Amino acid sequence: MGTKHGLSLRGIAESNIRLLLRPNPGDGFIVGLDETGENLVVVCWIIGVDPKTRNRVFGYESGRIFTDVADSSKPVDQSLLYNVMHEFVGLDFTSGVVMVCVVGNGDQTDKVIADCSKHSFFEIMNSCTYKPDLTNTLRITAVSSWFEGEPYRQMSILRKSVWSDKCNRNLYEINDVGKGFGYCLTTFSGGGFGTQPPFGGEPYLLPLEGGINDIAEEYWEMLDSENKVALAVKFIPRDPDDVISFRIKNKLPKI
């Protein structure tokens, strides 16, 4: 495994858990490759810091994972209900039909699904913006697929400019990632719940060790026990005829 500044990539990924992920109270996701190299891995989670944001669960239906109301008798912000992960069929000129998975923290995931036949991911992201709420929440999005039999992913961060209300767009194309690794994006960067600044960096490396259950358990346990709401993991196999598997963990049951 390669090294950087005397650290192995595994060491860097593991240190990022302690330095970047654990103190981070924001929503986020990881896109990468499992240790066998035969499955794309997508991990996504949401955090709640008040009754409305905590009154949610992840639901599943026909390939899509979405945020839903946990208890309909309690208040919830409708803007917090959206598709978190969704697969769609793409075309690869070499291998034919491939499954593509989009993951994000808002309704931009639906825009990717709706417009992917006419526009590229980057073109779609250029038509989207950050969420203009009290904190001008970042929009983070990624697509993962097998392209010509190799793992391929694109990632996007949409953030408010520090100078005006304009949107700054950071777009990333990741053509290679090692087995058992993934790249992470989050909406906030530490600082304590309620005072956290927006995430200001680039996608960072994290480990993806073991099978789908191992990854789901590991990252669920890493999230803050008081404020974590839900987590989902998907494995998308290289062979399009194989079954896509998923796991969901909810702090609250659907009532």
Backbone as CSV, one residue per row, in Angstrom:
resi,resn,N_x,N_y,N_z,CA_x,CA_y,CA_z,C_x,C_y,C_z
1,MET,0.854,-1.195,0.000,0.000,0.000,0.000,0.882,1.235,0.000
2,GLY,0.490,2.235,-0.790,1.300,3.424,-0.900,1.388,4.196,0.399
3,THR,2.325,5.127,0.452,2.518,5.907,1.661,2.483,7.390,1.342
4,LYS,2.204,8.166,2.351,2.216,9.623,2.253,2.687,10.157,3.583
5,HIS,3.809,10.910,3.537,4.382,11.470,4.756,4.647,10.362,5.793
6,GLY,5.064,9.200,5.327,5.430,8.126,6.248,4.276,7.296,6.743
7,LEU,3.032,7.632,6.372,1.873,6.876,6.799,1.344,6.033,5.644
8,SER,0.891,4.821,5.930,0.248,4.021,4.909,-1.119,4.619,4.618
9,LEU,-1.670,4.293,3.463,-3.012,4.780,3.140,-4.032,4.240,4.125
10,ARG,-3.820,3.012,4.597,-4.702,2.465,5.628,-4.601,3.292,6.899
11,GLY,-3.393,3.682,7.273,-3.212,4.508,8.464,-3.856,5.869,8.315
12,ILE,-3.747,6.458,7.111,-4.382,7.751,6.863,-5.891,7.628,6.974
13,ALA,-6.445,6.573,6.357,-7.896,6.376,6.402,-8.383,6.194,7.827
14,GLU,-7.650,5.420,8.615,-8.067,5.177,9.993,-7.917,6.429,10.851
15,SER,-6.875,7.220,10.591,-6.719,8.460,11.353,-7.810,9.468,10.983
16,ASN,-8.309,9.397,9.746,-9.393,10.295,9.341,-10.675,10.014,10.116
17,ILE,-10.858,8.764,10.553,-12.011,8.456,11.393,-11.958,9.290,12.662
18,ARG,-10.796,9.310,13.291,-10.634,10.020,14.561,-10.605,11.534,14.377
19,LEU,-9.932,12.001,13.330,-9.723,13.435,13.178,-10.874,14.149,12.470
20,LEU,-11.525,13.462,11.526,-12.516,14.126,10.693,-13.938,13.611,10.875
21,LEU,-14.086,12.296,11.036,-15.439,11.744,11.081,-16.055,11.791,12.467
22,ARG,-15.340,11.307,13.475,-15.931,11.225,14.814,-16.378,12.575,15.356
23,PRO,-15.613,13.660,15.184,-16.077,14.950,15.721,-17.075,15.649,14.812
24,ASN,-17.501,14.987,13.722,-18.357,15.642,12.736,-19.814,15.283,12.978
25,PRO,-20.654,16.242,13.327,-22.063,15.953,13.604,-22.971,16.024,12.388
26,GLY,-22.424,16.219,11.188,-23.267,16.426,10.025,-23.707,15.152,9.328
27,ASP,-24.670,15.316,8.397,-25.031,14.229,7.497,-23.839,13.932,6.589
28,GLY,-23.808,12.729,6.043,-22.686,12.410,5.174,-22.844,11.100,4.445
29,PHE,-21.877,10.814,3.587,-21.854,9.535,2.878,-20.426,9.169,2.505
30,ILE,-20.248,7.881,2.192,-18.983,7.331,1.720,-19.279,6.546,0.459
31,VAL,-18.455,6.715,-0.572,-18.555,5.890,-1.770,-17.202,5.241,-2.004
32,GLY,-17.211,3.921,-2.206,-15.951,3.226,-2.360,-16.110,1.823,-2.892
33,LEU,-15.183,0.961,-2.464,-15.091,-0.403,-2.971,-14.870,-1.336,-1.797
34,ASP,-15.540,-2.501,-1.820,-15.343,-3.436,-0.714,-13.994,-4.140,-0.843
35,GLU,-13.649,-4.931,0.157,-12.324,-5.549,0.197,-12.118,-6.602,-0.891
36,THR,-13.201,-7.156,-1.413,-13.058,-8.136,-2.500,-12.842,-7.457,-3.843
37,GLY,-13.192,-6.200,-3.953,-13.107,-5.497,-5.217,-14.242,-5.802,-6.161
38,GLU,-15.248,-6.531,-5.677,-16.356,-6.944,-6.533,-17.639,-6.178,-6.272
39,ASN,-17.618,-5.282,-5.287,-18.832,-4.532,-4.949,-18.527,-3.058,-4.728
40,LEU,-19.255,-2.195,-5.412,-19.267,-0.792,-5.029,-19.960,-0.679,-3.683
41,VAL,-19.460,0.187,-2.810,-20.053,0.386,-1.492,-20.525,1.834,-1.390
42,VAL,-21.757,2.008,-0.930,-22.290,3.344,-0.653,-22.842,3.330,0.768
43,VAL,-22.302,4.197,1.609,-22.754,4.346,2.996,-23.315,5.752,3.141
44,CYS,-24.465,5.880,3.794,-25.071,7.197,3.983,-25.714,7.277,5.358
45,TRP,-25.651,8.440,5.995,-26.280,8.609,7.305,-26.858,10.014,7.441
46,ILE,-27.805,10.131,8.368,-28.367,11.441,8.705,-28.297,11.630,10.215
47,ILE,-28.166,12.895,10.602,-28.030,13.296,12.000,-29.213,14.200,12.361
48,GLY,-29.646,14.143,13.614,-30.701,15.023,14.087,-30.265,15.796,15.312
49,VAL,-30.457,17.122,15.299,-30.027,17.956,16.423,-31.206,18.632,17.122
50,ASP,-32.431,18.356,16.665,-33.632,18.907,17.290,-34.773,17.926,17.046
51,PRO,-35.937,18.137,17.681,-37.039,17.169,17.533,-37.461,16.922,16.092
52,LYS,-37.458,17.947,15.251,-37.893,17.761,13.865,-36.911,16.910,13.076
53,THR,-35.636,17.188,13.203,-34.647,16.433,12.428,-34.437,15.029,12.986
54,ARG,-34.799,14.825,14.255,-34.669,13.488,14.838,-35.884,12.610,14.562
55,ASN,-36.990,13.210,14.155,-38.227,12.461,13.928,-38.233,11.867,12.513
56,ARG,-37.185,11.125,12.186,-37.063,10.547,10.857,-36.496,9.136,10.936
57,VAL,-36.751,8.382,9.887,-36.161,7.057,9.696,-35.815,6.928,8.219
58,PHE,-35.028,5.895,7.884,-34.821,5.519,6.495,-35.842,4.454,6.121
59,GLY,-36.464,4.619,4.970,-37.347,3.614,4.410,-36.771,3.084,3.115
60,TYR,-37.323,1.962,2.637,-36.838,1.351,1.390,-38.023,0.944,0.530
61,GLU,-37.913,1.221,-0.768,-38.943,0.789,-1.707,-38.383,0.807,-3.123
62,SER,-38.435,-0.331,-3.778,-38.079,-0.451,-5.204,-36.731,0.176,-5.534
63,GLY,-35.724,-0.155,-4.738,-34.374,0.302,-5.029,-34.000,1.650,-4.463
64,ARG,-34.946,2.368,-3.909,-34.619,3.683,-3.357,-34.686,3.647,-1.832
65,ILE,-33.753,4.341,-1.208,-33.748,4.544,0.238,-34.058,6.012,0.478
66,PHE,-35.002,6.281,1.350,-35.502,7.640,1.513,-35.721,7.950,2.995
67,THR,-35.748,9.235,3.317,-36.079,9.664,4.669,-37.594,9.718,4.802
68,ASP,-38.093,9.243,5.939,-39.520,9.201,6.194,-39.774,9.671,7.622
69,VAL,-41.012,10.012,7.919,-41.387,10.443,9.263,-41.465,9.226,10.176
70,ALA,-40.849,9.315,11.344,-40.917,8.219,12.310,-42.251,8.229,13.041
71,ASP,-42.662,9.383,13.532,-43.899,9.517,14.300,-44.706,10.667,13.700
72,SER,-45.777,10.340,12.993,-46.562,11.357,12.286,-47.303,12.304,13.229
73,SER,-47.377,11.958,14.525,-48.044,12.848,15.477,-47.128,13.967,15.954
74,LYS,-45.851,13.896,15.562,-44.881,14.916,15.961,-44.438,15.715,14.747
75,PRO,-43.940,16.944,14.963,-43.597,17.805,13.826,-42.385,17.304,13.050
76,VAL,-42.393,17.581,11.752,-41.248,17.281,10.899,-41.198,18.316,9.785
77,ASP,-40.013,18.665,9.385,-39.803,19.608,8.287,-39.864,18.815,6.980
78,GLN,-40.836,19.134,6.116,-41.022,18.379,4.876,-39.795,18.454,3.963
79,SER,-38.998,19.513,4.083,-37.795,19.622,3.252,-36.742,18.593,3.642
80,LEU,-36.941,17.944,4.797,-36.001,16.919,5.257,-36.393,15.529,4.771
81,LEU,-37.443,15.444,3.967,-37.903,14.160,3.432,-37.537,14.090,1.955
82,TYR,-36.641,13.185,1.606,-36.130,13.113,0.236,-35.521,11.731,-0.006
83,ASN,-35.230,11.420,-1.256,-34.527,10.186,-1.605,-33.050,10.331,-1.292
84,VAL,-32.540,9.413,-0.489,-31.141,9.441,-0.065,-30.261,8.659,-1.033
85,MET,-30.694,7.467,-1.410,-30.001,6.639,-2.396,-31.018,6.126,-3.399
86,HIS,-30.602,6.087,-4.640,-31.508,5.571,-5.670,-30.674,5.000,-6.805
87,GLU,-31.044,3.809,-7.272,-30.359,3.221,-8.414,-31.121,3.524,-9.689
88,PHE,-30.396,3.573,-10.789,-31.030,3.639,-12.093,-30.145,2.897,-13.090
89,VAL,-30.725,2.523,-14.198,-30.009,1.754,-15.210,-29.255,2.716,-16.123
90,GLY,-27.947,2.469,-16.262,-27.126,3.240,-17.176,-26.617,2.349,-18.295
91,LEU,-25.998,2.962,-19.296,-25.473,2.214,-20.433,-23.970,2.387,-20.521
92,ASP,-23.281,1.275,-20.683,-21.838,1.246,-20.855,-21.590,0.667,-22.244
93,PHE,-20.894,1.411,-23.104,-20.706,0.963,-24.480,-19.938,-0.355,-24.569
94,THR,-19.176,-0.686,-23.510,-18.396,-1.926,-23.520,-19.196,-3.103,-22.988
95,SER,-19.813,-2.928,-21.812,-20.466,-4.056,-21.157,-21.986,-3.977,-21.173
96,GLY,-22.553,-2.948,-21.814,-24.000,-2.853,-21.908,-24.613,-2.194,-20.683
97,VAL,-25.691,-2.783,-20.181,-26.433,-2.207,-19.063,-25.640,-2.304,-17.771
98,VAL,-25.575,-1.203,-17.020,-24.941,-1.184,-15.708,-25.875,-0.474,-14.732
99,MET,-25.723,-0.803,-13.443,-26.488,-0.115,-12.417,-25.687,1.075,-11.902
100,VAL,-26.356,2.185,-11.759,-25.748,3.405,-11.242,-26.483,3.780,-9.963
101,CYS,-25.745,4.178,-8.936,-26.359,4.575,-7.667,-26.026,6.032,-7.387
102,VAL,-27.056,6.825,-7.149,-26.864,8.221,-6.762,-27.172,8.353,-5.279
103,VAL,-26.382,9.134,-4.566,-26.576,9.364,-3.137,-26.422,10.859,-2.880
104,GLY,-27.258,11.398,-1.991,-27.162,12.814,-1.697,-27.997,13.200,-0.499
105,ASN,-27.891,14.454,-0.089,-28.562,14.921,1.125,-29.723,15.866,0.830
106,GLY,-30.358,15.686,-0.337,-31.489,16.544,-0.660,-32.160,16.126,-1.951
107,ASP,-33.062,16.994,-2.448,-33.837,16.643,-3.631,-33.023,16.659,-4.915
108,GLN,-31.740,17.020,-4.847,-30.900,16.957,-6.038,-30.706,15.514,-6.513
109,THR,-30.909,14.530,-5.614,-30.811,13.130,-6.041,-31.885,12.831,-7.089
110,ASP,-33.090,13.364,-6.890,-34.158,13.151,-7.865,-33.851,13.852,-9.188
111,LYS,-33.207,14.996,-9.104,-32.858,15.723,-10.325,-31.854,14.931,-11.159
112,VAL,-30.919,14.248,-10.486,-29.958,13.405,-11.209,-30.703,12.293,-11.946
113,ILE,-31.645,11.633,-11.251,-32.423,10.560,-11.859,-33.217,11.086,-13.057
114,ALA,-33.849,12.235,-12.888,-34.731,12.767,-13.931,-33.968,13.234,-15.164
115,ASP,-32.746,13.761,-14.974,-32.041,14.409,-16.072,-30.859,13.620,-16.618
116,CYS,-30.574,12.433,-16.038,-29.338,11.727,-16.397,-29.310,11.268,-17.846
117,SER,-30.480,11.090,-18.473,-30.492,10.642,-19.861,-30.130,11.755,-20.838
118,LYS,-30.207,13.002,-20.379,-29.947,14.142,-21.258,-28.692,14.911,-20.873
119,HIS,-28.306,14.828,-19.601,-27.189,15.649,-19.139,-26.239,14.829,-18.273
120,SER,-24.989,15.254,-18.249,-24.006,14.597,-17.399,-24.228,14.998,-15.941
121,PHE,-23.624,14.245,-15.039,-23.732,14.555,-13.609,-23.251,15.972,-13.323
122,PHE,-22.111,16.342,-13.889,-21.572,17.671,-13.629,-22.489,18.763,-14.187
123,GLU,-23.095,18.531,-15.339,-24.036,19.511,-15.882,-25.242,19.670,-14.965
124,ILE,-25.719,18.563,-14.423,-26.859,18.625,-13.511,-26.492,19.389,-12.244
125,MET,-25.324,19.128,-11.699,-24.898,19.817,-10.491,-24.727,21.322,-10.741
126,ASN,-24.383,21.691,-11.946,-24.252,23.116,-12.272,-25.598,23.825,-12.286
127,SER,-26.686,23.070,-12.321,-28.019,23.664,-12.276,-28.618,23.629,-10.866
128,CYS,-27.887,23.063,-9.896,-28.358,22.970,-8.510,-27.605,23.961,-7.631
129,THR,-28.064,24.126,-6.400,-27.407,25.035,-5.476,-27.469,24.482,-4.059
130,TYR,-26.825,25.165,-3.141,-26.880,24.799,-1.733,-28.287,25.019,-1.206
131,LYS,-28.587,24.477,-0.020,-29.907,24.665,0.575,-29.928,26.000,1.315
132,PRO,-30.753,26.956,0.875,-30.772,28.280,1.506,-31.576,28.291,2.798
133,ASP,-31.057,27.598,3.821,-31.711,27.585,5.126,-30.894,28.435,6.096
134,LEU,-31.122,28.281,7.369,-30.438,29.120,8.359,-28.925,28.975,8.311
135,THR,-28.449,27.769,7.947,-27.001,27.537,7.903,-26.471,27.441,6.478
136,ASN,-27.343,27.698,5.471,-26.944,27.531,4.070,-26.263,26.173,3.871
137,THR,-27.012,25.127,4.190,-26.485,23.772,4.215,-25.904,23.350,2.872
138,LEU,-24.732,22.730,2.919,-24.113,22.193,1.723,-25.005,21.131,1.091
139,ARG,-25.006,21.069,-0.221,-25.570,19.942,-0.944,-24.399,19.054,-1.353
140,ILE,-24.417,17.821,-0.902,-23.370,16.872,-1.267,-24.021,15.712,-2.019
141,THR,-23.383,15.301,-3.105,-23.971,14.311,-3.992,-22.853,13.469,-4.611
142,ALA,-23.175,12.215,-4.932,-22.218,11.358,-5.638,-22.972,10.347,-6.476
143,VAL,-22.354,9.925,-7.559,-22.853,8.793,-8.341,-21.744,7.757,-8.421
144,SER,-22.118,6.483,-8.300,-21.176,5.376,-8.384,-21.674,4.377,-9.411
145,SER,-20.744,3.830,-10.195,-21.130,2.841,-11.196,-19.902,2.025,-11.588
146,TRP,-20.176,0.958,-12.321,-19.114,0.184,-12.974,-19.017,0.675,-14.412
147,PHE,-17.878,1.269,-14.780,-17.685,1.785,-16.138,-16.607,0.968,-16.817
148,GLU,-16.991,0.269,-17.883,-16.079,-0.641,-18.569,-15.463,-1.631,-17.590
149,GLY,-16.298,-2.082,-16.631,-15.878,-3.090,-15.675,-15.054,-2.581,-14.519
150,GLU,-14.828,-1.274,-14.454,-14.017,-0.683,-13.388,-14.877,0.267,-12.554
151,PRO,-14.567,0.387,-11.235,-15.346,1.298,-10.392,-15.104,2.749,-10.780
152,TYR,-16.183,3.511,-10.833,-16.108,4.903,-11.262,-17.089,5.717,-10.429
153,ARG,-16.664,6.889,-10.004,-17.553,7.722,-9.203,-17.273,9.203,-9.442
154,GLN,-18.323,9.982,-9.307,-18.240,11.434,-9.381,-18.884,11.996,-8.123
155,MET,-18.311,13.078,-7.600,-18.788,13.657,-6.364,-18.914,15.172,-6.529
156,SER,-19.798,15.761,-5.735,-20.048,17.199,-5.863,-20.319,17.816,-4.500
157,ILE,-19.776,19.006,-4.273,-20.087,19.820,-3.105,-20.600,21.165,-3.612
158,LEU,-21.799,21.541,-3.194,-22.360,22.850,-3.523,-22.418,23.661,-2.242
159,ARG,-21.674,24.751,-2.195,-21.603,25.544,-0.965,-21.740,27.028,-1.259
160,LYS,-22.265,27.747,-0.300,-22.444,29.189,-0.433,-21.092,29.891,-0.405
161,SER,-20.942,30.870,-1.281,-19.735,31.687,-1.280,-19.644,32.490,0.019
162,VAL,-18.432,32.716,0.493,-18.261,33.546,1.685,-18.449,35.026,1.354
163,TRP,-18.526,35.353,0.053,-18.604,36.755,-0.363,-20.027,37.187,-0.701
164,SER,-20.869,36.239,-1.067,-22.213,36.598,-1.527,-23.110,35.369,-1.430
165,ASP,-24.287,35.457,-2.029,-25.209,34.327,-2.053,-24.953,33.385,-3.223
166,LYS,-23.922,33.641,-3.993,-23.615,32.768,-5.123,-23.161,31.390,-4.633
167,CYS,-23.300,30.420,-5.512,-22.954,29.038,-5.160,-21.593,28.669,-5.745
168,ASN,-20.704,28.209,-4.901,-19.430,27.649,-5.350,-19.593,26.140,-5.505
169,ARG,-19.127,25.608,-6.613,-19.304,24.195,-6.919,-17.949,23.510,-7.030
170,ASN,-17.765,22.483,-6.214,-16.569,21.650,-6.278,-16.983,20.290,-6.827
171,LEU,-16.418,19.928,-7.978,-16.784,18.699,-8.668,-15.563,17.794,-8.764
172,TYR,-15.749,16.511,-8.481,-14.641,15.566,-8.431,-14.962,14.335,-9.274
173,GLU,-13.985,13.877,-10.029,-14.081,12.627,-10.771,-13.028,11.688,-10.219
174,ILE,-13.467,10.567,-9.651,-12.557,9.628,-9.008,-12.562,8.337,-9.813
175,ASN,-11.468,8.087,-10.533,-11.391,6.942,-11.421,-10.767,5.719,-10.761
176,ASP,-10.218,5.883,-9.580,-9.557,4.748,-8.947,-9.665,4.873,-7.433
177,VAL,-9.876,3.754,-6.785,-9.869,3.695,-5.320,-9.503,2.262,-4.953
178,GLY,-8.714,2.104,-3.904,-8.262,0.781,-3.513,-9.364,-0.073,-2.909
179,LYS,-9.166,-1.376,-2.952,-10.104,-2.299,-2.323,-10.158,-2.017,-0.827
180,GLY,-11.364,-1.916,-0.283,-11.524,-1.665,1.140,-11.394,-0.209,1.534
181,PHE,-11.552,0.704,0.563,-11.469,2.140,0.849,-12.646,2.870,0.209
182,GLY,-12.943,4.044,0.752,-13.959,4.906,0.175,-13.646,6.359,0.454
183,TYR,-14.333,7.241,-0.268,-14.175,8.676,-0.062,-15.438,9.236,0.587
184,CYS,-15.245,10.115,1.547,-16.337,10.627,2.380,-16.555,12.118,2.159
185,LEU,-17.837,12.522,2.175,-18.229,13.921,2.236,-19.252,14.087,3.345
186,THR,-19.194,15.202,4.043,-20.154,15.510,5.103,-20.605,16.961,4.957
187,THR,-21.649,17.315,5.695,-22.183,18.670,5.583,-21.541,19.644,6.560
188,PHE,-21.023,19.132,7.685,-20.432,20.006,8.696,-19.068,19.480,9.138
189,SER,-18.332,20.315,9.855,-16.980,19.979,10.303,-16.826,20.261,11.784
190,GLY,-17.210,19.290,12.607,-16.964,19.402,14.040,-17.502,20.678,14.644
191,GLY,-16.897,21.108,15.737,-17.250,22.376,16.359,-18.345,22.285,17.399
192,GLY,-18.964,21.116,17.537,-20.019,20.969,18.529,-21.394,21.129,17.917
193,PHE,-22.352,20.418,18.434,-23.694,20.444,17.885,-24.314,21.829,18.054
194,GLY,-24.858,22.340,16.947,-25.482,23.650,16.961,-24.519,24.778,16.628
195,THR,-23.206,24.520,16.664,-22.223,25.565,16.362,-21.258,25.133,15.270
196,GLN,-21.523,24.001,14.636,-20.579,23.434,13.681,-20.496,24.262,12.401
197,PRO,-19.285,24.495,11.893,-19.137,25.198,10.620,-19.380,24.238,9.457
198,PRO,-19.719,24.765,8.267,-19.873,23.896,7.106,-18.561,23.184,6.780
199,PHE,-18.679,21.989,6.234,-17.497,21.248,5.806,-16.767,22.058,4.743
200,GLY,-15.461,22.227,4.920,-14.706,23.074,4.015,-13.636,22.366,3.222
201,GLY,-13.548,21.049,3.350,-12.480,20.332,2.684,-12.904,19.625,1.415
202,GLU,-12.104,18.611,1.035,-12.359,17.780,-0.119,-12.741,16.380,0.355
203,PRO,-13.209,15.510,-0.547,-13.489,14.133,-0.148,-12.265,13.503,0.511
204,TYR,-12.479,12.829,1.643,-11.344,12.242,2.352,-11.503,10.736,2.497
205,LEU,-10.373,10.073,2.646,-10.302,8.620,2.618,-10.754,8.004,3.941
206,LEU,-11.566,6.940,3.854,-11.985,6.163,5.020,-11.916,4.676,4.684
207,PRO,-11.751,3.817,5.694,-11.708,2.372,5.438,-13.103,1.781,5.286
208,LEU,-13.201,0.732,4.462,-14.436,-0.042,4.296,-14.059,-1.514,4.449
209,GLU,-14.072,-1.987,5.672,-13.547,-3.309,5.987,-14.672,-4.305,6.248
210,GLY,-14.508,-5.520,5.717,-15.470,-6.585,5.956,-16.643,-6.548,5.000
211,GLY,-17.695,-7.301,5.353,-18.889,-7.370,4.533,-19.854,-6.251,4.832
212,ILE,-21.021,-6.326,4.238,-21.996,-5.244,4.374,-22.462,-5.073,5.813
213,ASN,-22.626,-6.177,6.545,-23.030,-6.067,7.951,-21.935,-5.443,8.805
214,ASP,-20.669,-5.806,8.522,-19.544,-5.241,9.271,-19.471,-3.730,9.084
215,ILE,-19.616,-3.288,7.837,-19.521,-1.855,7.541,-20.681,-1.101,8.180
216,ALA,-21.888,-1.684,8.097,-23.049,-1.030,8.708,-22.854,-0.879,10.211
217,GLU,-22.393,-1.930,10.872,-22.192,-1.884,12.327,-21.088,-0.906,12.703
218,GLU,-19.982,-0.948,11.962,-18.838,-0.108,12.307,-19.199,1.376,12.246
219,TYR,-19.826,1.801,11.155,-20.104,3.223,11.018,-21.297,3.660,11.864
220,TRP,-22.232,2.774,12.117,-23.333,3.109,13.032,-22.785,3.386,14.423
221,GLU,-21.826,2.575,14.864,-21.238,2.766,16.186,-20.373,4.015,16.245
222,MET,-19.825,4.449,15.113,-18.972,5.636,15.101,-19.775,6.924,15.249
223,LEU,-21.027,6.909,14.820,-21.836,8.122,14.877,-22.204,8.464,16.312
224,ASP,-22.382,9.757,16.577,-22.730,10.212,17.918,-24.018,9.541,18.379
225,SER,-23.974,8.904,19.538,-25.103,8.090,20.004,-26.358,8.913,20.256
226,GLU,-26.208,10.163,20.664,-27.371,10.991,20.976,-28.036,11.542,19.727
227,ASN,-27.248,11.871,18.714,-27.775,12.615,17.578,-27.892,11.810,16.288
228,LYS,-27.386,10.592,16.253,-27.540,9.813,15.023,-29.005,9.436,14.840
229,VAL,-29.448,9.401,13.594,-30.849,9.129,13.260,-30.989,7.844,12.454
230,ALA,-30.235,7.735,11.362,-30.357,6.555,10.505,-29.099,6.401,9.664
231,LEU,-28.856,5.156,9.240,-27.705,4.844,8.395,-28.116,3.745,7.419
232,ALA,-27.585,3.821,6.210,-27.859,2.792,5.200,-26.568,2.450,4.469
233,VAL,-26.459,1.191,4.056,-25.313,0.713,3.278,-25.841,-0.080,2.094
234,LYS,-25.247,0.147,0.921,-25.560,-0.656,-0.257,-24.285,-1.258,-0.838
235,PHE,-24.403,-2.500,-1.303,-23.360,-3.170,-2.070,-23.901,-3.358,-3.487
236,ILE,-23.187,-2.818,-4.479,-23.595,-2.921,-5.873,-22.570,-3.779,-6.600
237,PRO,-22.916,-5.017,-6.952,-21.938,-5.953,-7.512,-21.479,-5.575,-8.912
238,ARG,-20.282,-6.050,-9.243,-19.732,-5.816,-10.575,-20.623,-6.439,-11.660
239,ASP,-21.107,-7.652,-11.376,-21.968,-8.364,-12.315,-23.387,-7.797,-12.222
240,PRO,-23.908,-7.184,-13.293,-25.238,-6.576,-13.219,-26.358,-7.582,-12.983
241,ASP,-26.061,-8.864,-13.168,-27.078,-9.887,-12.916,-27.155,-10.278,-11.444
242,ASP,-26.153,-9.884,-10.655,-26.172,-10.189,-9.227,-27.103,-9.217,-8.495
243,VAL,-27.529,-9.619,-7.323,-28.486,-8.827,-6.552,-27.784,-7.720,-5.776
244,ILE,-28.334,-6.517,-5.831,-27.854,-5.411,-4.999,-28.361,-5.626,-3.577
245,SER,-27.458,-5.600,-2.607,-27.850,-5.809,-1.213,-27.784,-4.499,-0.450
246,PHE,-28.573,-4.406,0.625,-28.586,-3.188,1.420,-28.879,-3.522,2.873
247,ARG,-28.475,-2.617,3.751,-28.792,-2.693,5.169,-29.215,-1.305,5.627
248,ILE,-30.187,-1.262,6.531,-30.658,0.009,7.093,-30.660,-0.104,8.611
249,LYS,-30.180,0.945,9.270,-30.255,1.045,10.726,-30.976,2.333,11.090
250,ASN,-32.044,2.224,11.867,-32.794,3.380,12.341,-32.751,3.439,13.860
251,LYS,-32.551,4.640,14.372,-32.578,4.793,15.823,-34.010,4.663,16.354
252,LEU,-34.980,5.227,15.599,-36.383,5.147,15.974,-37.117,4.198,15.030
253,PRO,-38.102,3.471,15.532,-38.925,2.636,14.629,-39.927,3.499,13.886
254,LYS,-40.352,3.034,12.712,-41.439,3.691,11.989,-42.750,3.354,12.706
255,ILE,-43.494,4.384,13.097,-44.739,4.181,13.849,-45.925,4.227,12.892
